[in-house]
Amino acid sequence: MRVLLFYLFLPFIVGIGVWRPFWGLAIYLAANIIRPDTLFWGQDTAMIIFKVSIAATLLGFFQSEGNKIDPLTVREWWLALWICLAMTVCVLFADLPENPIVWSYVGDSSRALILYWLILGVLRKKQQALQLMDILLLMATLLSLWGWQQHFGGNARLEGLGGFETNGVAALGVLFLPLAVHKLFTASEWWQKLFGLGATIMIAGMIVFTNSRGGFLGLAAGCLYLLLISRKRIWLGICYFLVLLAVVPLLSSDYLARLNTIDQSSKSPEEEYSAGSRVVLWNAGWLMFKDNPIFGVGLFNFPRAKAPYRVQLAGKFDNDLLDYSFLEYKVGHSTWFGQVLPEGGLFLAIPMFWLFMSFFWRTRKLPWTRPPTEETRPLYDTLTGLEAGFFGYLVSITFVNSLYSPFLIMHVILSVQVIRIIENSNPRQTQFHEDPLSLSANSFSARSR
């Protein structure tokens, strides 16, 4: 019966995508949060929704008014193309035999370029951008609610939630939490504030349930970054202080004990090895990068390529820890030191880091080139949440392999399109007046210049 209802629902998705491309794109991105493992083509019946929605949205986009080439003039789209080509090249130039699944991920990265093109072409208006961010935050909240149910139902660390392993679940929460927190403090409507409060509680709880150390560090980094760049930083500071007083005593002893292993001071050998092995593997990844600086060792080749580096690290670490770290299945446990640098080399690292630096530069520069107005203030507030979330996400995925996460580049493209909408707005409107307990949105930028 469910399969029949599903197929009956498909014509509705097609009609929406063709008639209103924005809503076709919104359906695609929203469903992707609940099932990120099926972002692109797959074999499951449920994956058909992604093929149908993106095809219908493409058809609607071609029929709509507007320049279809303009999105391809955006620098970030070309950097995403470079990243896709770099993934392909580093596989072709690898000395080790390629992993059978590697071309599936390379294909996903190439198909993602179509998605980025649609985001830059379909998402054109202020109201569309605000609606889409609310939809994505709602889906992240629903995923978190599902996580609460699983946590109290026996899946304590939310393993496999939405297709992610535990650290990936935490990283996704870190990506959306600052957006929820900032909505709570900046929304003009009471129901939007209530939405922000509910999303904050649900997502923060999900992050804590994972017991992820990388998730905790990403959460802390994202929240502190939000405190620095938000126009509501005084209210945020007060809120953070009250939360620390009220919530920290309620955290479980197991969670606090796991956080203590961040500095490798755990009394549990298993926890100590888990944290210590990351340092060992990152050292191996750095040596791997130094030996293969241009194209790396190839995607998915870190576990096989790390073996020779045990000898070079002998004497620097405990032998038992080295034995544990160099088990055959062990991956790098870092997007940067376990994937981008050792597996992709500079040819992948340069466009990746250029993309991130370009994003942060554009967001910090924007208030000076386009001062906020009454019309653009909601977009600025949304962009602040997106920026802080992405900063925390970059910190969080330092401790987990997330190179192939659909959100890594997509989040930048969404944020860049918000910037483009602001840049294309009318600059002659009335400038926004700040709350007496708020600080100018430019003040952090001014101090950092």
C-alpha positions in Angstrom: 0.0 0.0 0.0 2.8 2.4 0.9 4.5 1.7 -2.4 1.3 2.4 -4.3 0.8 5.7 -2.4 4.5 6.6 -3.2 4.0 6.1 -6.9 0.7 8.1 -6.8 2.7 10.9 -5.2 5.3 11.1 -8.0 3.1 13.0 -10.5 2.4 15.6 -7.9 6.2 16.1 -7.5 6.6 16.4 -11.2 3.8 18.9 -11.5 5.3 21.0 -8.6 8.8 20.9 -10.1 7.7 21.9 -13.6 5.2 24.5 -12.5 7.2 26.0 -9.6 10.9 25.0 -9.9 11.6 26.5 -6.5 9.4 24.1 -4.7 10.8 21.2 -6.7 14.3 22.2 -5.5 13.0 22.6 -1.9 11.5 19.1 -2.0 14.8 17.7 -3.2 16.9 19.4 -0.6 14.5 18.8 2.2 14.2 15.1 1.5 18.0 14.9 1.3 18.4 15.9 5.0 16.3 13.0 6.1 18.0 10.6 3.7 21.5 12.1 2.8 22.7 8.7 1.7 20.4 8.9 -1.3 21.2 12.3 -2.6 21.7 11.1 -6.1 20.9 8.0 -8.2 20.3 4.7 -6.4 18.5 1.4 -6.7 15.9 1.7 -3.9 12.3 2.6 -4.7 12.4 5.5 -2.3 15.4 7.0 -4.2 13.2 7.6 -7.2 11.9 10.8 -5.6 15.3 12.3 -6.0 15.5 11.5 -9.7 12.0 12.7 -10.4 12.2 15.9 -8.4 15.5 17.0 -9.9 14.4 16.2 -13.5 11.1 18.1 -13.0 12.9 21.0 -11.5 15.4 21.1 -14.4 12.5 21.1 -16.9 10.7 23.9 -14.9 14.0 25.9 -14.8 14.5 25.7 -18.5 10.9 26.9 -19.1 11.2 29.8 -16.6 12.3 33.3 -17.4 15.8 34.5 -16.6 19.4 33.9 -17.7 20.3 30.3 -17.5 24.0 31.0 -18.1 24.4 33.6 -15.3 24.7 31.0 -12.5 27.7 29.5 -14.3 29.5 32.9 -13.9 29.7 32.4 -10.1 33.3 31.7 -8.9 32.2 29.1 -6.3 30.5 27.0 -9.0 33.8 26.8 -11.0 35.7 25.9 -7.8 33.2 23.1 -7.2 33.9 21.9 -10.8 37.6 22.0 -10.1 37.0 19.8 -7.0 35.1 17.4 -9.1 37.9 17.2 -11.7 40.5 16.9 -8.9 38.7 13.9 -7.5 38.7 12.3 -10.9 42.3 13.0 -11.6 43.6 11.8 -8.2 41.9 8.5 -8.8 43.4 8.2 -12.3 46.9 9.0 -11.2 46.9 6.8 -8.1 49.6 4.1 -7.9 47.3 1.8 -5.9 44.5 -0.1 -7.5 41.3 1.9 -7.4 38.6 1.1 -4.9 35.5 -0.3 -6.7 33.1 2.2 -5.0 35.2 5.3 -5.9 33.5 6.1 -9.2 30.1 6.1 -7.5 31.3 9.1 -5.3 33.0 10.8 -8.2 29.8 10.5 -10.2 27.9 12.0 -7.3 30.2 15.0 -7.2 29.7 15.6 -10.9 25.9 15.3 -10.7 26.1 17.8 -7.7 27.2 20.4 -10.2 23.6 20.3 -11.7 22.2 20.8 -8.2 24.5 23.8 -7.6 23.5 25.3 -10.9 19.8 25.0 -10.0 20.4 26.6 -6.6 22.1 29.6 -8.2 19.5 29.8 -11.0 16.2 29.0 -9.2 16.7 30.7 -5.9 16.4 34.4 -6.9 14.2 36.2 -4.4 14.5 37.2 -0.8 11.3 35.4 0.2 12.4 32.2 -1.5 15.7 32.2 0.3 14.1 32.7 3.7 11.4 30.0 3.0 14.1 27.5 1.9 16.2 28.0 5.0 13.1 27.6 7.2 12.3 24.3 5.3 15.8 23.0 5.7 15.9 23.9 9.4 12.5 22.3 9.9 13.8 19.1 8.3 16.9 19.1 10.5 14.6 19.5 13.5 12.5 16.6 12.4 15.6 14.5 11.9 16.7 15.5 15.5 13.3 14.6 16.8 13.7 11.2 15.2 17.1 11.0 16.9 15.5 11.7 20.3 13.1 8.8 19.7 15.9 6.5 18.7 18.1 7.5 21.7 15.4 6.7 24.2 14.4 3.6 22.2 17.8 1.9 22.6 20.1 3.5 19.9 21.9 5.5 22.5 24.5 7.2 20.2 22.2 7.5 17.1 24.3 5.2 15.0 22.9 5.1 11.4 20.4 8.0 11.9 19.6 9.4 8.4 22.3 7.1 6.9 25.1 8.8 9.0 27.5 7.2 11.5 27.5 8.9 14.9 30.1 11.6 14.2 28.3 12.5 10.9 25.0 12.9 12.8 26.7 15.3 15.2 28.3 17.3 12.4 25.0 17.7 10.7 23.5 19.1 13.9 26.4 21.5 14.3 25.8 22.8 10.7 22.2 23.8 11.6 22.3 24.7 15.3 23.6 28.3 14.9 20.9 29.0 12.3 18.3 27.9 14.9 19.9 29.8 17.7 20.1 33.0 15.7 16.5 32.7 14.5 15.5 32.6 18.2 17.2 35.9 18.8 16.5 37.8 15.6 13.1 36.7 14.3 10.5 39.4 14.3 7.5 37.1 14.7 6.7 35.2 17.9 6.1 32.0 16.1 9.4 32.2 14.4 11.1 32.7 17.7 9.2 29.6 19.1 10.4 27.7 16.0 14.0 28.7 16.7 13.7 27.7 20.3 12.3 24.3 19.5 14.9 23.7 16.8 17.7 24.7 19.1 16.6 22.3 21.8 16.0 19.4 19.4 19.3 19.8 17.5 21.4 20.5 20.6 20.0 17.4 22.2 20.8 15.3 19.2 24.4 16.5 19.2 24.8 15.6 22.9 23.2 12.2 22.4 25.9 11.2 19.9 28.6 11.5 22.6 30.8 12.8 19.7 33.9 14.6 20.7 34.2 16.2 17.3 30.5 17.2 17.5 31.1 18.9 20.9 34.1 20.8 19.5 32.2 21.8 16.4 29.2 22.9 18.6 31.5 25.0 20.8 33.3 26.5 17.8 30.1 27.4 15.9 28.4 28.9 19.0 31.5 31.0 19.8 31.8 32.2 16.2 28.2 33.2 16.2 28.8 35.2 19.4 31.6 37.1 17.6 29.7 37.9 14.4 26.1 38.3 15.5 24.4 41.7 16.0 22.7 40.1 19.1 26.0 39.1 20.8 25.1 40.6 24.1 21.9 38.6 24.4 23.7 35.6 23.1 26.4 36.0 25.7 23.8 36.2 28.5 22.0 33.1 27.1 25.2 31.1 26.8 26.0 31.9 30.4 22.6 30.8 31.7 22.7 27.6 29.6 26.1 26.7 31.1 24.7 27.2 34.6 21.5 25.2 33.9 22.5 22.5 31.5 26.0 21.4 32.3 25.0 19.9 35.7 22.4 17.8 33.8 24.9 16.2 31.4 25.5 12.5 32.0 28.7 11.4 33.6 29.4 9.2 30.6 29.2 12.2 28.3 31.5 14.3 30.5 34.0 11.4 30.8 34.1 11.0 27.0 34.8 14.8 26.6 37.7 14.3 29.0 39.3 12.0 26.4 39.8 15.0 24.0 43.1 15.6 25.8 43.8 11.9 26.0 43.4 11.8 29.8 40.9 9.0 29.9 41.4 6.0 32.2 39.7 3.8 29.7 42.2 2.1 27.3 39.5 1.9 24.6 38.7 5.6 24.8 42.4 6.6 25.0 43.2 4.5 22.0 40.3 5.9 20.1 41.5 9.5 20.7 45.2 8.7 20.5 44.9 6.8 17.2 43.6 9.9 15.5 46.9 11.7 16.3 48.9 8.8 14.9 46.8 8.5 11.8 47.0 12.3 11.1 50.7 12.1 11.4 50.6 9.2 8.9 48.4 11.3 6.6 50.8 14.2 6.7 53.7 12.0 5.8 51.6 10.5 3.0 50.9 14.0 1.7 54.6 14.9 1.8 55.4 11.9 -0.3 52.5 12.5 -2.7 52.0 16.3 -2.7 50.4 16.8 -6.1 47.6 14.2 -6.6 47.8 12.3 -3.3 47.4 8.5 -3.1 43.9 8.4 -4.6 40.4 8.5 -3.0 39.6 5.7 -0.5 43.3 4.6 -0.5 44.3 5.9 2.9 43.8 2.5 4.7 46.0 0.7 2.2 48.6 3.4 1.8 49.3 4.0 5.5 51.1 0.7 6.2 54.6 1.8 5.3 54.5 4.8 7.6 54.3 2.7 10.8 58.1 2.3 10.6 58.6 6.1 10.3 56.4 6.7 13.4 58.0 4.0 15.5 59.5 5.5 18.7 57.2 8.5 18.5 54.2 6.7 19.9 53.5 3.7 22.1 53.8 0.4 20.2 50.4 -0.8 21.3 48.9 2.4 20.1 50.7 2.1 16.8 49.4 -1.5 16.4 45.9 -0.3 17.0 46.2 2.7 14.7 47.6 0.7 11.8 45.0 -2.0 11.8 44.0 -2.6 8.1 40.5 -1.1 8.3 41.6 2.1 10.1 40.8 5.3 8.1 42.2 8.7 8.7 39.3 10.0 10.8 39.7 13.5 9.4 38.4 15.2 6.3 41.6 17.2 6.0 44.4 15.0 7.3 42.8 11.7 6.3 41.2 12.5 3.0 41.8 15.9 1.3 45.6 16.2 1.8 46.8 12.6 1.7 44.3 11.2 -0.8 43.8 14.3 -3.1 47.0 16.2 -2.7 47.3 19.9 -3.6 45.2 19.5 -6.7 42.2 18.8 -4.5 43.2 20.9 -1.5 43.7 24.2 -3.3 40.2 24.5 -4.8 38.6 23.1 -1.6 40.3 25.6 0.7 39.9 28.4 -1.8 36.2 27.7 -1.8 36.0 28.0 1.9 38.1 31.1 2.2 36.2 32.8 -0.7 32.9 32.1 1.2 34.2 33.6 4.5 35.8 36.6 2.7 32.5 37.4 0.9 30.4 37.2 4.1 32.8 39.4 6.1 33.1 41.9 3.3 29.4 42.1 2.5 28.3 44.5 5.3 30.8 47.1 4.1 29.8 46.9 0.4 26.1 46.5 1.1 25.1 47.9 4.5 22.1 46.2 6.0 18.7 47.8 5.3 15.2 47.0 6.6 14.6 44.9 3.5 17.8 42.9 3.7 18.2 42.5 7.5 16.4 39.1 7.6 18.8 37.8 4.9 21.8 39.1 6.8 20.6 37.3 10.0 20.1 34.1 8.0 23.5 34.4 6.5 25.1 34.9 9.9 23.5 31.6 11.1 24.7 29.9 8.0 28.2 31.2 8.3 28.6 30.2 12.0 27.1 26.8 11.3 29.6 26.2 8.5 32.5 27.3 10.7 31.5 24.8 13.4 30.9 22.1 10.7 34.5 22.6 9.4 35.8 22.1 12.9 33.6 19.1 13.5 34.6 17.2 10.3 38.2 17.6 11.3 37.6 14.5 13.3 35.6 12.5 10.8 35.8 11.6 7.1 33.2 13.8 5.5 34.7 14.7 2.1 31.8 13.1 0.3 29.1 14.7 2.5 26.5 16.4 0.3 26.4 19.3 2.7 30.0 20.3 2.5 29.9 22.3 -0.8 26.1 22.6 -1.0 26.0 24.7 2.2 28.5 27.2 0.6 26.5 27.4 -2.6 23.3 28.1 -0.7 25.0 30.8 1.4 26.6 32.4 -1.7 23.2 32.6 -3.3 21.9 34.5 -0.3 24.9 36.9 -0.7 24.0 37.4 -4.4 20.4 38.2 -3.5 21.6 40.8 -1.0 24.0 42.2 -3.6 21.2 42.5 -6.2 18.9 44.3 -3.8 18.1 48.0 -3.9 20.9 49.7 -1.9 18.9 53.0 -1.4 16.5 51.7 1.2 16.4 52.9 4.8 19.3 51.6 6.8 18.5 49.2 9.6 18.4 50.6 13.2 20.0 48.3 15.8 18.5 47.1 19.1 19.9 49.1 22.1 21.3 45.8 23.5 22.7 44.7 20.1 26.1 45.5 18.6 26.6 46.6 15.0 27.0 43.7 12.6 30.0 45.5 11.2 31.8 45.7 14.5 33.5 42.3 14.3 34.6 43.0 10.7 36.0 46.3 11.7 38.1 44.9 14.5 39.3 42.1 12.3 40.4 44.4 9.5 
